[in-house]
Amino acid sequence: MTINFEGQVAIVTGAGNGLGRSHALALAERGAKVVVNDLGGARDGSGASSDAAMEVVRLIEEKGGEAFAHGANVAKFDEVEDMVKQTMEKWGRLDILINNAGILRDKSFTKMDLADFQLVMDVHLMGTVNCTKAVWNIMREQNYGRIVVTSSSSGMYGNFGQSNYGAAKMAVLGFMNTLVLEGAKNDIRVNALAPTAGTRMTEDLIPAEIYQLMTAESVTAGALALCHKDAPNRMILCAGAGGYASTRLFETNGIFLPQAQQTPENVIAQWKTICDINNQSELETGGKQTEKFLTKAITYVQSEQ
Ligand code: NAI
């Protein structure tokens, strides 16, 4: 099976550098028309320039592909709407959105200004929300859409100095979980990528010899696997240095305590059983958790009657 994107239109945010650049080039190489979005600021989000995005467009066109650059700041909905409007005017459809744009404002929580917390949330979380909102009805109406959100191990597992970034990166997974449910009937599939790669975002954190193993292209292979016609739905794909894995959220079966026994002491006494991973399950919706607890409670009440 060869994956191709002939006849499809993709928006890749933050596509002037690093992972987004690599995703955009690979999508174009396989036939997609690509909107190369990039604000062109520095790693901390300051400044703006169209140079990087224009260079990616040039590379795509050089190989016979079609692309245009758009400098929308993903944190600003009106600018994102303009980008989507221009895409529809030019190509008349929109099949793929890869939410990739991002910045860093690392500091320990003790030293972090709330403004830096807010900005990182605005770019990563609201940027993802804005772009998805702007394409959502188009995808619904055409009964087809593939959306990728970019998460991070920092969000899923934590990383010192990244409370803002980690919060935003976990938030996009919550966003995905509900979109998966709401988009299903219109064949809109939403997946998450949790990358690790040598880019300007990580260049001062990774030694040079290791940096070379952590190519953007190795992550892009995973990104394309998440946004083609037969893509999965709700997958969290972790990708880096040629490694591919999936993070999954399971809930233990847990215990049931009758009302008279619902005390903190009894909860603590049962930690081991509450956390026992035998019989854990992956829940499809939040409601399934309520259902699980109520089934146990009702069974107990009936057994007492
Ligand atoms: P990068 O800094 O090389 O590229 C990010 C791009 O996003 C830049 O070209 C920048 O101009 C653009 N951008 C930033 N703010 C923007 C805004 N408001 N509107 C439009 N464009 C904007 O970073 P990299 O490493 O390629 O990161 C891409 C994504 O992958 C980010 O979401 C990042 O958080 C995520 N990620 C990267 C990891 C890594 O190891 N490189 C690890 C985990 C997640």
Boltz pocket constraint, residues with backbone or C-beta under 6 A from the ligand:
constraints:
  - pocket:
      binder: B
      contacts: [[A, 13], [A, 14], [A, 15], [A, 16], [A, 17], [A, 18], [A, 19], [A, 20], [A, 37], [A, 38], [A, 39], [A, 40], [A, 41], [A, 42], [A, 43], [A, 45], [A, 52], [A, 71], [A, 72], [A, 73], [A, 74], [A, 75], [A, 99], [A, 100], [A, 101], [A, 102], [A, 103], [A, 123], [A, 127], [A, 150], [A, 151], [A, 152], [A, 153], [A, 194], [A, 195], [A, 196], [A, 197], [A, 198], [A, 199], [A, 200], [A, 201], [A, 202]]
      max_distance: 6.0
